[in-house]
Amino acid sequence: MHNLQKDWISSIAIAALGAGVITSFAVAQGQNPLTGLAITAFAAVSAVAIDHFL
């Protein structure tokens, strides 16, 4: 059965952690850290929105 009461904070944290791992690698390779943070934030918000609406 689908859980209608989702935990938004843990969803955001898990999505940000997953995106943050890849972004950390990109920053280590020379990417701008602000760009990395923006990518991580966008990926986390996108993942939570997709999870919520699907």
N, C-alpha and C positions, 0 to 999 in steps of 0.2 A: 504494500500500500504506500502511496506517495505521502511523504511528510509535508503537510501544509505549513507548519511552523518551522521555518529554516533559521539556522543560526547565522546571521549575516556577518558577524565579526569573525567567526572561524572560517567562513567561506572566503572572505577577503584576505585573511591571514594566509590561508593555504594557497590561494591564487598568487598572492604577492611573493610568497616564498618560492614557488615554482618559477615565476618569471624572474625573481631576483637572482636565482642561481645562474641562469643564463646571462642575465645582464651583468652580473659581477664578472663573469668570464670576459664579456665584451669590453668592460671598463678596464680590465687587466690588460687587454690587448691594445688599449689606447683610445677607446671611445670616450667622449665627454661624459663625466658623471651625471650632469643634469639631464642629458639626453637619456642616459640609462635609467634614471629615476622616473622620467616621464614615460618611458616604455613600460617599466614595471607597473606604474600606476594605471596606465591605460589597459594593460593586460589583466590586471586584477579586477578593475571595474567591468571590463568586458566579460570576463569569466563569470562574475557574480550575476550580471544582468542576463547572460545566456542561461545560467542555471535557474534563475528566478522565473524567466518567461517560458522556458521549455519544460 
